[in-house]
Amino acid sequence: MIGPFEPEVAAGVTGLAAAYAEGSARPDAVLATYMARIERLNPTIHAFIDLDVEGARDAAKTSAHRWASGMALSPLDGCVVGIKANIAVAGLPWTAGIGAYRDRIADRDAACVARLRAAGAIILGTLNMEEGALGAVTDNPWFGRTQNPWREGYTAGGSSGGSGAAVAAGLCATALGTDTMGSVRIPSAYCGVFGIKPRYGAIWEEGVTPLSPSLDHVGVHARSAEDCAVVLAQIATPDPASPDGPLAVLDVTGRATLTEDVRSAFLALVAQAEAQGLLQGSVPLDIDLGRLRRRGLLISEVEGMAEHAAVLDVRPDGFSETFTAMLRWGTAQPPEKLAEARAEIASAKARIEALIGDRVGLLCPTTGGPAFAFGQPIPADQADITCLANMAGLPAVAFPMGLSAHGMPLSAQIIGRDSAAILELAGRLAITLSLSQRERA
């Protein structure tokens, strides 16, 4: 479905910066390559939903002049970026994947987008997502279904499905998403790319339509750990220094259901980490993941209703029945149930911190299985493992660890305290995936 990447697309964020610096590539020509790929592939993948073509062309020309003059603003200068549709991009619809907001035009950039522009990035457009960021499939009733670039008819994950798919398909060099209980890392896992959710509050969320302000994080999708790090350096505040201790396996046996593909790939990854001297021992997880995920869902529904109630009252036809029912169910629960959920999340945060201890982080699978076909039952436990990092407010990075027997990406994640440290480890451990592998499978 995708075909090989052009050299300027394969270069990614860091490779493009080097090419610009040596004069072997120009931002305006690179943008033209990405635009041609979008014209060819987006009608099928449906990752981008709105484009700022003229604004992107102007930004690319200005960036080309800066590089030619030796005045590049940052390594992101001239980098082509996509933005999840719940993050405001000035002049474009700011929909959050909700029909009622189809005609809401952002009058200014979200803070994180403004920082990207200040670094010279080319903001190309907005990306499809799950309605209201509540879900992990990206089969949006208002804006359509995003296809997994590895196999048409399969989910790209969610809620940042358009972001993960766009990066995997080479429609942009990097993309922003949001992650409430795994919504950056699940699409990254299903689409075979890197996805990092930094520490809670590390990226200012002004101009982001929230689902759950107490759990939401803005995150980054890219095709390498180095690319993620370059983007974070421009938009996130640094983390406190991480302990120097080794990784440990977070043993989810009896807590999460893993397919045989995931189990086998993860065991091979553990062996690789041990051989590199990066890992020492394992710690058993003593948290009921399903229960914790449901507590997070309740909080998300309650806080989501607080965000959307006023518009829902006057534009109920702009919200799907499913999304509306989830929001209303949450707010119908008794106050003591909500208080209990918050207490359990606080307890889980303390427990995860204790499990990390003086280690640099914990290594575990990202999801229990690979992407699944549209029309199949949606696994309720997609976010069981990813939700841990959101409850703790800790950085977590998903990275490729191989392919399933049917040629679909598999992913592991590291949960730690320092985004830079866990990205460096993810880069050392990741199995590089190429869509050409899928086409040969």
ROROVO-360390 format. One record per residue: x, y negated, z of N, C-alpha, C, O in turn. Coordinates in steps of 0.2 Angstrom, whole numbers, plus 5000, padded with zeros to 4 digits. Example, Ala and Ser with C-alpha at 12.3 -4.5 7.8 and 13.67 -1.06 7.14 Angstrom:
BEGIN
506650285039506250225039506650165039507150175042;506450115035506850055036506450005039506749945040;
***
This chain:
BEGIN
500450065000500050005000500449945000500249894997;501049945003501449885004502049874999502149824996;502449934998502949924994503549894997503549875003;504149894994504749874997504749794999504349764995;505149775004505149705006505649675001506149705000;505549614999506049574996506649555001506449555007;507249544999507749535003507649475008507849485014;507349425006507149365011506649385016506649355021;506149435014505749455019506049505024505949505030;506449555021506749605026507249565030507349595036;507449505029507949475033507649455040508049445045;507049445040506749425047506949355049507249315045;506849345055506949275058507749265058507949215055;508149305061508849295062509249295055509649255054;509049345051509349345044509249285040509649265036;508549265040508449205037508849145039509149105035;508949135045509349075048510049085045510349025043;510349145045510949145042511049135035511449105033;510549155031510449145024510449065023510749045018;509949035026509948965026510548925027510748885023;510948945032511548915034512048925029512448875028;512048975025512648985020512348965013512748965009;511748945013511448915007511248975002511148954996;511149035004510949084999510249094999509949134995;509849055003509149055003508848985005509248945008;508248965002507948905004507248915006506948955004;507048875012506448885015505848875010505348915010;505848835005505348825000505248894996504648914994;505848914994505748984990505549034994505149084991;505749045000505549095005504849095006504449145006;504549035007503849025008503449045002502949085002;503749034996503349054990503349134989502849164987;503849164992503849234992503349264997502949314995;503249235003502749255007502049245004501649285005;501949185001501349164998501149224993500549234992;501649244989501449294984501249354987500849394985;501649374993501449434996500749434999500349484999;500549375002499849365005499349374999498849405000;499549344993499049344988498949414986498349434984;499449454986499449524983499149574989498749614987;499249564995499149615000498549595005498249635008;498549525006498049515011497249525010496949545014;497049525003496449555002496249625004495649635006;496749665005496649735008496749735015496349765019;497349705017497549705025497049665029496849685034;496949605026496449555030496749535036496449545042;497449515036497749495042497649415043497449395048;497749375038497649305038496949295037496649325032;496649245040495949225039495949155037495449135033;496449105038496449035036497149025035497549035039;497248985029497948965027498048885027497548855025;498548865029498748795028499248785022499848775024;499048795016499548805011499948745010500548745009;499548685009499948625008500348605014500948575013;500148605020500548595026501148635026501648615028;501048695024501648745024502148725019502748725020;501948705013502348685008502748625010503348615008;502448575013502748515015503248525020503848505020;503048575025503548595030504148625027504748615029;504048665022504648705019505048655015505748665016;504848615012505248565008505648525013506248505012;505348505019505748465024506248505027506748475028;506048565028506548615031507148625027507748625029;507048635020507548645015508048585015508648585015;507748525016508148465016508648465022509148445022;508348485028508748485034509348535034509848515035;509148595031509748635030510248615026510848625027;510048585020510548565015510948505018511548495016;510648465023511048415026511348435032511748385035;511348495034511748515040511348495046511648485051;510748485046510348455052509748505054509248475056;509848565053509348615055509148605063509548595067;508548605064508248595071508448655076508548645082;508448715073508548775077508548835073508448825067;508748895075508648955071508048965068507949005064;507448935071506848945068506648895062506148905059;507048855061506948805056506848845049507348875047;506248835046506148865040505848935040505748975035;505748955047505449025048504649025047504348975049;504449065043503649075042503349105047503449165048;502849075050502549105056501749105055501449055053;501449155058500749165058500449155066500849175070;499849135066499649115073498949155074498549145070;498849185080498249215081497649165082497849105084;497049185080496549135079496249105085495849055085;496449125091496249095097496749045100496649015105;497249025096497848985097497748925092497748935086;497648865095497448805090498048785086498648775088;497848775079498348755074497948695071497448695068;498248635072497948575070497748575062498048595058;497048555061496748555055496448625052496148625047;496548675056496248745054495748765059495648735065;495248805057494748825061495048865067495548905066;494748845073495048875079494448925082494048905086;494448985079493849025080493849075086493349085089;494449095088494549145093494149205091493949245095;494049215085493649275082492949275084492649325083;492649215085491949215087491549175082491749115080;491049205080490649165074490449095076490349055072;490249085083489949025085490548965084490348905084;491148985084491648935083491948935076492448905075;491548955071491848955064491948885062492448875058;491548835064491648775061492048725066492048665065;492348755072492748715076493448705073493848755072;493648645072494248625069494748605074494548555078;495348625075495748605080496048535078496248525073;495948485083496248425082496948415083497248365081;497248465087497948465088498248535089497848575090;498848545089499148605090499148625097499148585101;499048695098499248715105499948705107500348695102;500048695113500748685116501248725113501848705111;501148795112501648835110501748825102502248835100;501248815098501248795091501648735090502048725086;501548685094501848615094502648635095503048595092;502848675100503548695101503848725095504448715093;503448765091503648805085503848745080504348745077;503348705079503448655074504048605076504448585071;504148595082504648545084505348585083505848555082;505348655082505948695081506048695073506548735071;505548675069505648675062505248735059505348745053;504848775063504548825060503948805055503648755056;503848845050503348835045502648875048502648935048;502148835050501548865052501148885046500848835043;501048945044500648965038499948965039499548955034;499648995044498949005045498749045051499249055055;498149055052497849095058497749165056497549175050;497749205061497649275060497049305063496849285068;496849365060496249395062496349425069496949435071;495849435073495849465080495149495082494649485078;495249525087494549555090494149495093494449445095;493549505092493049445094493249425102493149465106;493349365103493449335109494049365113494249355119;494449405109495049445112494949495117495349525121;494249525116494049575121493949645117493449655114;494549685116494449745112495149755109495649715110;495249815106495949835104495849875097496249925096;495449845093495349885086495349835081495649845075;495149765082495149715076494749735070494949735065;494149755072493549765067493049715069492549725072;493149645066492849595069492149585065492149585059;491649575069490949565065490849505061490449505057;491249455063491249385059491749375054491649345049;492349405055492949395051493249455047493749445044;492949505048493149565045493649615048493849605054;493749665045494149725048494849715045495049705039;495349715050496049715048496349785048496249825052;496649805042496849865041497649875043498049825043;497749935045498449955047498849955041498749995037;499449915040499849925034500149995033500350005027;500150035038500450105037499950145034500150195031;499350135035498850175032498150145032497850125037;497850135026497250105025496650145028496750205028;496250115031495650145035495850165042495450195046;496450135044496650145051496650075055496850025052;496550075061496550015065497249995066497750025066;497349925066497949895067498049875075498549855077;497549895079497549885086497249815087497049785083;497249795093496949735095497149715102497449755106;497049655104496549615101496949575095496649545091;497649575096498049535091498149575084498749575082;497649605082497749655076498049615070498449645067;497749555068498049525063498749505063499149505058;498949485069499649465071500149525069500649525066;499949585072500349645072500449665064500949685062;499849665061499849685054500149645049500549665045;500149575051500449525046501249535047501549535041;501449545052502249555053502449625050502949625047;502049675051502249735049502249745041502649775038;501749705038501649705031502149655027502149645021;502449615031502949565028502549505025502749475020;501949485029501649425027501849365030501649305029;502249375036502549315039503149345043503249415044;503649305045504249335048504149355056504449395058;503649315059503449325066502749295067502549255063;502449315072501749295074501649285081502049325085;501249245083501049235090500449275091499949275086;500349305097499749345099499549325106499949285109;499049355109498949345116498849415119498649465115;498949425125499049485128498649485135498949455140;498049515136497749515142497849575146497949575152;497749635142497949695145498349745141498349805141;498649715135499049745131498949725124499149755119;498649665122498449645116498949625111498849615105;499549615113500149605109500449675108500649685102;500549715113500949775113500549825109500849865106;499949835110499549885107499549875099499749925096;499449815096499549815089500249825087500349845081;500749795091501449805089501549885089501949905084;501349925093501449995094501150025088501450065084;500450015086500150045080500450025074500350065069;500749965073500949945067501749945066502049925061;502049975071502749995071503249935071503749935068;503049885075503449825076503649815083503349845088;504049755085504149745092503649695094503349645090;503449695100502949645103503149635110503149685114;503249575112503449555119502849505122502649455119;502649525128502249485133502749465138503049505142;502949395138503349375143503049365150502449385151;503449345155503149335162502549285162502549245157;502149295166501549255167501649185167502049165172;501449145163501549075163502149045160502248985160;502549095157503149075154503049035147503448995146;502449045144502249005138501648975140501149005142;501648905140501148865142500548875137500548885131;499948885140499348905137498848855135498248865133;499048795136498648735133498548745126498948755122;497848735124497648745117497548815115497448835109;497548865120497348935119496648945122496548935128;496248975118495548995120495649055124495849105122;495449045131495649105135495149155135494549145133;495349215137494849275139494849275146494349275149;495449285149495549295156496149255158496649275158;496049195161496549145163497049185168497649165168;496749225172497249255177497649315174498049335178;497449335168497849395165498149375158498549415156;497949325155498149305148498849285148499149255153;499249315143499949295141499949275134499649315130;500249225132500449215124501049265123501549265127;501149295118501649345116501849335109501649295105;502449375107502749365101502749435097502949485101;502649435091502749495087503249485082503249425079;503749535081504249525076504549595074504349645077;504949595069505149655067505849675070506149725068;506149635075506749655078506649625085506349575086;507049655090507149625096507449555096507249515100;507949555092508349485091507849435089507849375091;507449445084506949405081506449375087506349315088;506249425091505749405097506149355101505849305104;506749375103507149335107507249265105507249215108;507349255098507449185095506849145096506849085098;506249175095505649145096505449125103505349065104;505549175107505449155114505949095117505749055121;506549095114506949045117506748975115506948925118;506248965110506048905108505348885112505148825112;504948935114504348925117504248945124503648925127;504648975127504549005134505048975138505648965136;504948975145505448955150505749015152505549075152;506449005153506849065155506649105161506349075165;506749165161506549205167507149205172507749195170;507049215179507549225183508049285181507849325178;508649275183509149335182508849395184508549405189;508949445180508749515181509249555185509849545184;509049605189509549645192509949685187509749695181;510549705189511049745184510949815184511249855181;510449845188510349915189510049945182509849905178;510050005182509850045176509150045175508750025179;508950065169508250085168508050145172508450185174;507450155173507150215176506550235172506150185169;506350295171505750315168505150305173505250325178;504650275170504050275174503650335172503350345166;503650385176503250445175502550445176502250435181;502150445170501450435170501050505170500450505168;501450555171501150625171500550625176500550605182;499950645174499350645178498950585178498450575181;499250525176498950465176498750435169498250395168;499150465164498950445157498950505152499350545153;498550505147498450565143498950545137498750495133;499450585135499850575130499750625124499650685126;499750615118499750665113500450695113500950675115;500450755109501050785109501550745105502150755107;501350715100501850665096502150615101502750605101;501750585105502050535109502450565115503050545116;502250625117502650655122503350675120503850665123;503350705114504050725111504450675109505050675111;504150615106504550565104504850525111505450505111;504450525116504650495122505250535125505750505128;505150595125505750635128506350625124506950625127;506350625118506950605114507250545115507850535115;506750495116507050425118507350425125507850395126;507050465130507450465136508050495136508550475139;508150545132508850585131509350535128509850535130;509050495123509450445120509750395125510350375125;509250365129509450315134509950345139510350305141;509850405141510350435146511050445142511550435146;511050465136511650475133512050405132512650405132;511650345132511950285131512150255138512450205139;511950295144512050265150511650215153511750175157;511050205149510550155151510050175156509650135159;509950235157509450265161509650305167510150345166;509350305173509450345178508850365182508550315186;508650425181508150445185507450425183507350395178;506950445187506250425186505850415192506050435198;505350375192504950355197504150375196503950365190;503850415200503150435199502650375199502750335204;502250365195501750315195501150345200500850395198;500950305205500450325210499850275209499550265215;499750255204499150205202498650245198498850265193;498050235199497550265195497450215189497150165190;497750225183497750185178497050165175496850105173;496650215175495950205172495550155176495250115174;495650165183495250125188495550055187495150005187;496250045187496549985186496349945180496149885180;496349985174496049955168495349925168495249875166;494949965172494249945172494149885177493749845176;494649875182494549815186494849755182494549705183;495349765178495549715173494949695168494949635167;494649745166494049725161493549685165493249645162;493349705171492849665174493049595175492649545174;493749585177493949515178493949475171493749415171;494149515166494049485159493349465157493249405154;492949505159492249495157491949435161491649385158;492149425167491849375171492149305169491849255168;492849305168493149245166493049225159493049165158;492949275155492749265148492049225148491949185144;491549255152490949215152490949145154490649105152;491449135159491449065162491749025156491548965156;492149045151492449005146491848995141491848945138;491449045139491049045133490249025135489849025131;490049025141489349025143489048965140488448975138;489348905140488948845138488748855130488248835128;489248885126489148895119488648955118488248945114;488749005122488249065121487549045123487149065119;487448995127486748975129486448935123485848945121;486848905119486548865113486648895106486248885102;487148945106487248975100487349055101487849085099;486749085104486849155105486949195098487249255099;486649165093486749205086487449205084487649245079;487949165087488649165085489049215089489649215088;488749255093489149305097488849375096488149375095;489249425095488949485093488549515099488749495105;488149565098487749595104488249635108488149625114;488749665105489249695110489649655114489749665120;489949595111490349555115489849515121490049515126;489249495119488849465123488649515129488649495135;488549575127488349625133488949635138488849645144;489549635135490149645140490149585144490249595150;490049525142490149465146489549465151489749445157;488949485149488449475154488449535159488249525165;488749595157488849645162489249625167489149635173;489849595166490349575171490049525176490149535182;489649475173489349425178488849455182488649415187;488549505180487949535183488249575189487749595194;488849585190489149625196489149585202489249525202;489049625208489049585214489649555216490249585214;489749495220490349465221490849515225491449505224;490549555229491049605232491449645228491949665229;491149665222491449705217492049665214492549695212;491849605212492449565209492949555214493549555212;492849545221493349535226493749595226494349595227;493449655226493749715227494249725221494849745222;494049705215494449715209495049665209495649695208;494949605212495549565213496049595218496649585217;495749615223496249645228496549705226497149715227;496249745222496649805219497149785214497649815213;497049735210497549705205498149685209498749695207;498049645215498549615219498949675222499549675222;498649725224498949785227499349825221499949845223;499149825215499549855210500149815208500649845207;500049745208500649705207501149715212501749725210;501049725218501549735223501849805222502449815223;501449855220501649925219502149925213502649955214;501949895208502449895202503049855203503649885201;503049805207503649765209504149815213504749815212;503849855218504149895222504449955218505049975219;504149975213504350035208504950005204505450045203;504949945202505549925199506149915203506749935201;506049885209506549885214507149845211507049785209;507749875212508349835210508549865203509149855200;508049895199508149915192508049855187507749805189;508349865181508249815176507449825173507249775171;507249885174506549895171506349965171506750005173;505749975169505450045169505250055162504950015158;505450115159505350145153504750185152504750235156;504250175148503650225147503350215140503550165137;502950255138502550245132502150185132501950165137;502050155126501650095126500850125126500450095130;500750165122500050195121500050275121500650305120;499550305123499450375123499550415116499650475116;499350375111499350405104499450355099499550295101;499550375093499550325087498950295085498450305088;498950245080498350215078497850275075498050325073;497250255076496650305074496250275068496250215067;495850315065495450295059494850255062494550275067;494650205058494050175059493450225058493450265054;492950225063492450265063492550325068492050355070;493150335070493250385075493050355082493050295083;492950395087492850365094493450325096493950345095;493250265099493850225101494050245108493650255113;494650265109494950285115494850235121495050175120;494550255126494450205131495050185135495150135138;495550235134496150225138496750185134497350195136;496650155129497150125125497550075129498150075128;497250045134497649995138497850015145498049975149;497750085146497950105152498650095155498750075160;499150105150499850095152500050025151500449995155;499849995146500049925145499749875150500049825151;499149885153498849845158499349835164499249785167;499749875166500149875172500549805172500549775177;500849785166501249725166500849665167501049615170;500249665164499749605165499549595172499549545175;499449655175499249645183499849625187499649585192;500449645185501049615189501249555186501649525190;501049525180501249465178502049465176502349415175;502249525174502949545172503049545165502549565161;503649535162503749545155503749615153503949655157;503549625147503549695144503649695137503249645134;504049735134504149735127503949805124504249855127;503649805119503449865115503949875109504049825106;504149935108504649945102504550015099504350055103;504750015093504650085089505050135092505650125093;504750195093505150255095505050315090505250375092;504850305084504750355079504050355076503650315076;503950415072503350425068503050485071503350535073;502350485070501950545072502050595066502350585061;501850655067501850705062501450685056501550715051;500950635057500650615051500850545048500550515045;501450525051501750465048501550405051501650355047;501250405057501050335060501550325065501850365069;501650255066502150235071501950255079501350255080;502450265082502450285090502850225093503350205090;502650215099503050155103503150175110502750205113;503650145113503850145120503850075122503850025118;503850065129503849995131504349995137504450045141;504649935139505049925145504649865149504549815146;504549885155504249835159504849805164505149855167;504949745165505549725169505349655172504749635173;505849615173505849545176506149495172505949435172;506549515167506849465163506749485155507049535153;506449445152506249455145506849465141506949515136;507449425142508049435138508349505139508549535134;508349525145508649585147508249645144508649695141;507649645144507249705142507249705134507249755131;507249645131507349645124507949675121508049705116;508549655125509149685123509149755123509449795119;508849785129508849855129508349885124508549945121;507849855123507349885117507749885111507649935107;508149835109508449835103508949885102509049915097;509249915108509749965108509350035107509650085105;508750035110508450105110507950115104507750175103;507750065101507250065096507450115090508050115088;506950145087507050185081506750135075506250125075;507250115071507050075065506550105061506650165058;505950075060505450105055505350065049505450005049;505250095043505150055037504450085034504350145034;504050045031503450065028503650115022503250155020;504250115019504450155014504450235017504350275013;504550235024504550305027503850335026503750395024;503350285027502650315027502450335020502150375018;502750295015502550305008502850365005502650395000;503450395009503750455007503450515010503450575008;503050495016502750555020502150585016501950635019;
***
